[in-house]
């Protein structure tokens, strides 16, 4: 009898985990930026730099992949985990 309960408990835990992962994916997709919004957000993000061309290139590349651009002209990368965690081969941030 105890073995049956343990199996149901394990099955319930696995199903709960699957549901939580699915809900997290839905919540993340809801916050994804439409591609048409990348350029205007990158223009603002790169407005304070003197290296506008490379900033725009990498910002738009990062936005197309991550579907978000952090707010402001500098920093705030924690608001967009993909944008924050994407690194070059040398380990430096890829996204401005």
Rosetta constraint file for C-alpha pairs under 8 A:
AtomPair CA 1 CA 5 HARMONIC 6.67 0.50
AtomPair CA 2 CA 6 HARMONIC 6.28 0.50
AtomPair CA 3 CA 7 HARMONIC 6.30 0.50
AtomPair CA 4 CA 8 HARMONIC 6.35 0.50
AtomPair CA 5 CA 9 HARMONIC 6.08 0.50
AtomPair CA 6 CA 10 HARMONIC 6.17 0.50
AtomPair CA 7 CA 11 HARMONIC 6.12 0.50
AtomPair CA 8 CA 12 HARMONIC 5.99 0.50
AtomPair CA 9 CA 13 HARMONIC 6.16 0.50
AtomPair CA 10 CA 14 HARMONIC 6.25 0.50
AtomPair CA 11 CA 15 HARMONIC 6.19 0.50
AtomPair CA 12 CA 16 HARMONIC 6.03 0.50
AtomPair CA 13 CA 17 HARMONIC 6.18 0.50
AtomPair CA 14 CA 18 HARMONIC 6.30 0.50
AtomPair CA 15 CA 19 HARMONIC 6.23 0.50
AtomPair CA 16 CA 20 HARMONIC 6.19 0.50
AtomPair CA 17 CA 21 HARMONIC 6.22 0.50
AtomPair CA 18 CA 22 HARMONIC 6.20 0.50
AtomPair CA 19 CA 23 HARMONIC 6.15 0.50
AtomPair CA 20 CA 24 HARMONIC 6.16 0.50
AtomPair CA 21 CA 25 HARMONIC 6.31 0.50
AtomPair CA 22 CA 26 HARMONIC 6.32 0.50
AtomPair CA 23 CA 27 HARMONIC 6.15 0.50
AtomPair CA 24 CA 28 HARMONIC 6.13 0.50
AtomPair CA 25 CA 29 HARMONIC 6.13 0.50
AtomPair CA 26 CA 30 HARMONIC 6.25 0.50
AtomPair CA 27 CA 31 HARMONIC 6.76 0.50
AtomPair CA 28 CA 32 HARMONIC 6.63 0.50
AtomPair CA 32 CA 66 HARMONIC 7.93 0.50
AtomPair CA 32 CA 67 HARMONIC 5.17 0.50
AtomPair CA 32 CA 68 HARMONIC 6.15 0.50
AtomPair CA 33 CA 37 HARMONIC 6.52 0.50
AtomPair CA 33 CA 38 HARMONIC 7.35 0.50
AtomPair CA 33 CA 67 HARMONIC 4.84 0.50
AtomPair CA 33 CA 68 HARMONIC 5.28 0.50
AtomPair CA 34 CA 38 HARMONIC 7.24 0.50
AtomPair CA 34 CA 67 HARMONIC 6.90 0.50
AtomPair CA 35 CA 63 HARMONIC 7.68 0.50
AtomPair CA 35 CA 64 HARMONIC 6.38 0.50
AtomPair CA 35 CA 67 HARMONIC 6.97 0.50
AtomPair CA 37 CA 41 HARMONIC 6.30 0.50
AtomPair CA 38 CA 42 HARMONIC 5.96 0.50
AtomPair CA 38 CA 60 HARMONIC 6.09 0.50
AtomPair CA 38 CA 63 HARMONIC 5.84 0.50
AtomPair CA 38 CA 64 HARMONIC 7.13 0.50
AtomPair CA 38 CA 67 HARMONIC 7.69 0.50
AtomPair CA 38 CA 68 HARMONIC 7.53 0.50
AtomPair CA 38 CA 69 HARMONIC 7.37 0.50
AtomPair CA 39 CA 43 HARMONIC 6.05 0.50
AtomPair CA 39 CA 60 HARMONIC 6.44 0.50
AtomPair CA 40 CA 44 HARMONIC 6.48 0.50
AtomPair CA 41 CA 45 HARMONIC 6.06 0.50
AtomPair CA 41 CA 69 HARMONIC 6.63 0.50
AtomPair CA 42 CA 46 HARMONIC 5.90 0.50
AtomPair CA 42 CA 56 HARMONIC 6.08 0.50
AtomPair CA 42 CA 59 HARMONIC 5.77 0.50
AtomPair CA 42 CA 60 HARMONIC 6.40 0.50
AtomPair CA 42 CA 69 HARMONIC 7.12 0.50
AtomPair CA 43 CA 47 HARMONIC 5.93 0.50
AtomPair CA 43 CA 56 HARMONIC 6.84 0.50
AtomPair CA 44 CA 72 HARMONIC 7.47 0.50
AtomPair CA 44 CA 73 HARMONIC 6.51 0.50
AtomPair CA 45 CA 69 HARMONIC 7.86 0.50
AtomPair CA 45 CA 70 HARMONIC 7.92 0.50
AtomPair CA 45 CA 71 HARMONIC 7.38 0.50
AtomPair CA 45 CA 72 HARMONIC 5.96 0.50
AtomPair CA 45 CA 73 HARMONIC 4.22 0.50
AtomPair CA 45 CA 74 HARMONIC 6.97 0.50
AtomPair CA 46 CA 52 HARMONIC 5.99 0.50
AtomPair CA 46 CA 55 HARMONIC 5.86 0.50
AtomPair CA 46 CA 56 HARMONIC 6.36 0.50
AtomPair CA 46 CA 73 HARMONIC 6.18 0.50
AtomPair CA 46 CA 96 HARMONIC 7.82 0.50
AtomPair CA 47 CA 52 HARMONIC 7.23 0.50
AtomPair CA 47 CA 73 HARMONIC 6.75 0.50
AtomPair CA 48 CA 73 HARMONIC 6.29 0.50
AtomPair CA 49 CA 55 HARMONIC 7.79 0.50
AtomPair CA 51 CA 55 HARMONIC 6.17 0.50
AtomPair CA 52 CA 56 HARMONIC 5.92 0.50
AtomPair CA 53 CA 57 HARMONIC 6.16 0.50
AtomPair CA 54 CA 58 HARMONIC 6.15 0.50
AtomPair CA 55 CA 59 HARMONIC 5.83 0.50
AtomPair CA 55 CA 96 HARMONIC 6.14 0.50
AtomPair CA 56 CA 60 HARMONIC 5.92 0.50
AtomPair CA 57 CA 61 HARMONIC 6.22 0.50
AtomPair CA 58 CA 62 HARMONIC 5.96 0.50
AtomPair CA 58 CA 94 HARMONIC 7.08 0.50
AtomPair CA 58 CA 95 HARMONIC 5.83 0.50
AtomPair CA 58 CA 96 HARMONIC 6.84 0.50
AtomPair CA 59 CA 63 HARMONIC 5.96 0.50
AtomPair CA 59 CA 69 HARMONIC 7.61 0.50
AtomPair CA 59 CA 95 HARMONIC 5.78 0.50
AtomPair CA 59 CA 96 HARMONIC 5.99 0.50
AtomPair CA 60 CA 64 HARMONIC 6.01 0.50
AtomPair CA 61 CA 65 HARMONIC 6.41 0.50
AtomPair CA 62 CA 66 HARMONIC 5.74 0.50
AtomPair CA 62 CA 67 HARMONIC 7.53 0.50
AtomPair CA 62 CA 68 HARMONIC 7.93 0.50
AtomPair CA 62 CA 69 HARMONIC 7.93 0.50
AtomPair CA 62 CA 83 HARMONIC 6.24 0.50
AtomPair CA 62 CA 94 HARMONIC 7.86 0.50
AtomPair CA 62 CA 95 HARMONIC 5.92 0.50
AtomPair CA 63 CA 67 HARMONIC 4.71 0.50
AtomPair CA 63 CA 68 HARMONIC 5.23 0.50
AtomPair CA 63 CA 69 HARMONIC 5.93 0.50
AtomPair CA 63 CA 83 HARMONIC 7.56 0.50
AtomPair CA 64 CA 68 HARMONIC 7.93 0.50
AtomPair CA 66 CA 80 HARMONIC 7.92 0.50
AtomPair CA 66 CA 82 HARMONIC 5.58 0.50
AtomPair CA 66 CA 83 HARMONIC 6.03 0.50
AtomPair CA 68 CA 80 HARMONIC 6.37 0.50
AtomPair CA 68 CA 83 HARMONIC 7.31 0.50
AtomPair CA 69 CA 80 HARMONIC 6.84 0.50
AtomPair CA 69 CA 83 HARMONIC 7.22 0.50
AtomPair CA 70 CA 75 HARMONIC 7.57 0.50
AtomPair CA 70 CA 76 HARMONIC 5.72 0.50
AtomPair CA 70 CA 77 HARMONIC 5.46 0.50
AtomPair CA 70 CA 78 HARMONIC 7.81 0.50
AtomPair CA 70 CA 79 HARMONIC 5.87 0.50
AtomPair CA 70 CA 80 HARMONIC 5.97 0.50
AtomPair CA 70 CA 83 HARMONIC 7.86 0.50
AtomPair CA 71 CA 76 HARMONIC 6.35 0.50
AtomPair CA 71 CA 79 HARMONIC 7.85 0.50
AtomPair CA 72 CA 76 HARMONIC 7.17 0.50
AtomPair CA 74 CA 96 HARMONIC 7.66 0.50
AtomPair CA 77 CA 81 HARMONIC 7.01 0.50
AtomPair CA 77 CA 83 HARMONIC 6.66 0.50
AtomPair CA 77 CA 84 HARMONIC 5.05 0.50
AtomPair CA 78 CA 84 HARMONIC 6.19 0.50
AtomPair CA 80 CA 84 HARMONIC 6.09 0.50
AtomPair CA 81 CA 85 HARMONIC 5.95 0.50
AtomPair CA 82 CA 86 HARMONIC 6.06 0.50
AtomPair CA 83 CA 95 HARMONIC 6.04 0.50
AtomPair CA 84 CA 93 HARMONIC 7.16 0.50
AtomPair CA 84 CA 95 HARMONIC 7.10 0.50
AtomPair CA 85 CA 93 HARMONIC 7.29 0.50
AtomPair CA 86 CA 93 HARMONIC 6.25 0.50
AtomPair CA 86 CA 94 HARMONIC 5.74 0.50
AtomPair CA 86 CA 95 HARMONIC 6.91 0.50
AtomPair CA 87 CA 91 HARMONIC 5.27 0.50
AtomPair CA 87 CA 92 HARMONIC 5.34 0.50
AtomPair CA 87 CA 93 HARMONIC 4.55 0.50
AtomPair CA 87 CA 94 HARMONIC 4.81 0.50
AtomPair CA 87 CA 95 HARMONIC 7.73 0.50
AtomPair CA 88 CA 92 HARMONIC 5.35 0.50
AtomPair CA 88 CA 93 HARMONIC 6.17 0.50
AtomPair CA 88 CA 94 HARMONIC 5.31 0.50
